[in-house]
């Protein structure tokens, strides 16, 4: 019982099961502090966010669940606890992805059909108001959809 209470206590928002495409890049040690301290994620719109088309290695993953405070993702990259990421969540209802700065809180490997994959718990550190509004709208619509499915 204590384990379950501790696990639930770690989450501030209710998570919704959802499978979304995620593209992310790992912030280098040189840029992570600078990026995290910039006000652009709280004072800008998605159109004003930095150009993510600059050359960097993009990784791909999918979400298992998501909330306003974080998400669980699965991919083929071994995540390192404490890594800072710039993530793009591709929500089908929106043309522009939700872009956020995030941190890997935990990571664990698993094997499926002889292939090793990795699941990671990701905490959202910062995102702009427009991205937050779109994420909140998506989560609300998913909660309503799931409740309607349970009724039928």
N, C-alpha and C positions, 0 to 999 in steps of 0.2 A: 504494500500500500504506500509506503514512503517513497519507493522508487517511482510509482505512478504520479504521486503528488509532486515530486521533484521535477519529473519530466514535464508535467503540465505547467508547473510554475515557471518554466523557462520560456514559455510562449506568451506574448502579450496579446496577440490577436489570434482569432480562430483561423485555422488553415482550411483551404478548400482543395480537394483533389482536382488536379487539372494537368493536362499534358499540353505544354506549350513549347515551341521551339525557343531555344536560348542561344545567343551568340555572345561570347565574352572574350575579353582580353585580360591578361594578367598585367597589372601595373608594375613597372619596374621599381626598384628601391628608390631610385632618383626621383621618380614622379609621384609616387603614392602620397607622400605628405603634402606636396604642393597641390595635387588635385583634390585631396580631401579637405583642404583648407580654403578652397575657392568658393565664393558665395554663389556661383552660377547654378548650382543645383537647387537652391531655394529661391532665387531671384530671377530666373529666366524661363522662357518657354522652350519647347522642344526644338523649335527652329533656330534658337540661339546657342544650342549646345555645341560643344566642340565637334569638329569634323572627324568622324570616326573612320573615314576612308583613308586616313594616312596609313602608311605601311606598318603593319604589325601582324603578328600571328593571331588569327581568330580561331577560337575553339568553339565547338558546337556541343550542345547537350539538350536534354529535355527536362521539363519540370515534373516532379511527382506530386507536389502540393505547393501551395503558395498562400501568403497572407500579405498584409501591408507591411509587415516587419521582416519578412524573410521567405525563403523557399528552399525546397529540397530538390536537387538536380542530379541527374545521372548522365554520365558521359564516359568516354574512354581515356580521359586524362586523370592522372593521380593528383588530386588536389592536396595542397599543403595547408594545414591549419594556420591561420593568420594571414594568408595571401589576400591581397586586395585585388578586386576585380572591377572592371567596368562592364556591366552586363546590358544586353538588349533583349527584352522580352517581346516576342512577336505574338501579339494578341490578334486573332483573326478579324475582330470587329474594327480594328484601327489600322490605318495605312502606315502610321509612324510608330516604331517600336517604343516601348517604355524603357527608358535608359536610366540606370541607377549605378551608384557606386556601392560596392558590397564587400563583405569579408567572409572568408571560409571559417566556419566555427568548428566543424568536425568533418571527417572524411573516413570512409571505409570501403574496401574493395569487396566485390562479390564476383563469382564465376557463374556464367550461364552458357551452356552448350560449349564448354571448353574455352570461352573467351572471358578475359577479366575486364570488368567495368568498375566504375567508382561512383559512389553516391556521396554527396556532400550536403551539409546544412549550411546555407548561405544567409547571412544577416545583412539586410539592407541598411547601409550607413547614411545615404543621402540620395535624394532624387528631386527633380524640379516639380513645381506645383502642377504643371500640365500632365506630367507623367503620373504623379500621385492621383490626380483626378481620374485619369483613364484606368489606372490600376484599381482604384476604389469602385469605379463603375463596373468593371469586369467582375470583380469579386462579388459585388452585390447581385449582378445578373446570374452568376454561377450558383450562388446560394439559393436564389429563387428557383432556378431551374432544377436543382437537386431536390428541393423541398417538394416541388410539383411532381417530380418523378416518384418520390416516396408515397405520395397520395394516390397515385394511379397504379 
